[in-house]
Amino acid sequence: MPTPTKGPRLGGGPAHERLILANLATSLFEHKRITTTETKAKRLRPLAERLITFAKRGDLHARRRVMTVVKDKSVVHVLFTEIAPAVAERQGGYTRITKIGPRKGDNAPMAVIELVLEPLSPKQAVVKEATKAAAKAAPKASKADMVEDKPVEDAPVEDAVVEDAPAEDAVVEDAPVEDAETKGDADKA
């Protein structure tokens, strides 16, 4: 049995809540934007985004899963043919909730929930292209590359790479040389 949601449900019982959310999702996909209370909009968002993710898959099983919630076949067709291709580049965040003023009759806080169908912003598009180019240009990480990224104390001795070691011909000046005897005497003192 799924865990019930915290706080009061929308409507009377869990079945009524599922019906309310299914009707809200149907209206959202049909009109692309609806005005409802903030609570209903916040409860609708995860359901709508999951249904859009199914629509992006586009196979028969996904269509049947969506049909269990959205009963109108024409709305499901719109979801799969128009909405899913429009958000194909997005990895999530298909909906936007904007708070508006309270309702006149009962002063309930209202919100507009809408589908985000506009393409990615220019900055997001540049970042996406750069990550694709970097992934394409960078070869697979080898074991030697992974060892260099580890801290020296974690790396095994045989794989450790010493980069800044002085050459044998170089003269090291001002380096104090301690004998084993003086070091041992300093430790005893």
N, C-alpha and C positions, 0 to 999 in steps of 0.2 A: 504494500500500500504506500503510495507516495506521501511524503510529509506534507501536512497542510501548510498553507502560507501563514506567515505571522500577521497578526492583526485581523481586523474584520474582513470578511470576504465581500466581493462585489456581488450584490444580489443576496438571495437567501441561502442557498446551499452550493455545494461544489459543482453540481450539474448546471445550475443556473449561471454560475460564474463562467464556466466553459462556454455556454451559449452566448453570454454577453461578449466575451473576448473573441469568439468566432465571428459574431456579427460585426464587431468593431474592425477586425482584420479584413473582413470582406469589404466593408465600406472604405477602409484605407486603400486597399489595392484597386478598388473601383474608381475612387475619386482622387487618389494620390495625396489627399490632405483632408483631415477631419478635425473638428473642434469638439473637445470633450473635457471632462474634468481631469485635473492633474493626476489623480490616483489611477483612473482608468488608462490614461496615456502611459503612465509608468508601468502598469501591468501589461499593457498591450505590446510595448517595445520588444521584450525578449521573444514573444510569440511571433511577431511579424518578422523579426530578423531571422529567426530559425526557419520560417517558411520561405523567405527569400533565399536563404542558403540552400534549401532543398531545390528551389526553382533554378538556381545556378547549376546544380548537378544535371538537371534536365532529363534524367532517365525515367522510365516508366514507374519504377518503385517510388521515386521522389514525387512524381505526379500523384500517385495513389496516396502517399502520406499526406500531401497537401490537401487532397480531396476529403480526408477524414475531418479536417477542420473547416475548410472553405467549401461549402456545399454547392455553390454556383459555378457551373462548368465554364461559363463565359469569363468570369473573374479569374479562374485558374488559368484559362488560356491567355488572358492579358498578362498575368503574372509570369508565365513561362516565356511568352513571345516578346513582350515589351519591357517589362521591369527587370527581369533577370539579365538580358543583354546590356541594359543601360548601366547596371551596377557590376558588371563582370570584372572590372578592374579593381573594385574595392574589396578589401579583406574583411570588412565589417563596417558598422556604423551606417546602416542603410536608412535609418530614420533620424529625425530631428524633432525634439520637443521644445516648443517655445511657449513660455508662460504668458498669458494675457490677463486682463483684469477679471475681477470676480463676476459671477453671473448675477444679473439683476434681481431675480426672484428670491433665491436663497443664499446669495453671497458665497456660493461655492467657488473655490479657485479653479479657473479654467485654463486650458492649454490647447495649443494646436500641435498635432503630431502629423508630420509630413514625410514623404519619401525623399531622400536626397538623391536626385537623378542627375544633377549637373556633374560634368566630368571633374576629375581631380584638379586642384588648383595648380597653377604653373610651378610653384615651388615643389609641390608633392610630385608632379610629373618629372621634374628635373632630378629629384632625389631617387625616384624609382628607376629612371634611365641610368643614373650613375651606379646604382647598386647592381643592376643587370650587367652593365659593362664591366664592373669590377669582378663580378662573379665569373663572367666569361673569360676575362683576361687572366685572372689569377688561376694558376694550376692548383691541383689538389695539394693539400698540405702534406708534406712528407714527414717522416719520423724525426729527421734532423731539425726541421722547422719547429716542430712541437717541443723539442728539447730546448731550443734556444729561448722559447717563450717562458719556460718554467724558471722559477728561482733556482739559483745554483745549489742550495742545500737540498732541494727536492730531486734534482737530477742525479741519475746514477753516475758513479765516478768514471766509468769507461765511456759514457756518452757526453760528458761535460765538455764544453767548448771554451777554450781560453782565448779571448780576442785581443786583449790589451797587454799581452806579455811583452816585456822589453826584449829587443834583439840581443844576441850573445855579445856582439861587438859594442853595444851601447855601454857607456860608463854611467853608473848611477852615483851621483854625488850627494852628500849630506845624508846618507842613509846610515844610521847607527848600526854597528855590528855588535851583537851580544854573543858572548861565549856561553856555552852550556853551564859553566861553573858560575858565572855572574848571575845568570838567570835563575839558577837553582838557589843561589844565596839570596836573591831578591825575594823569592817565594817563601824562604824560611823566615825572613825578617818581618 
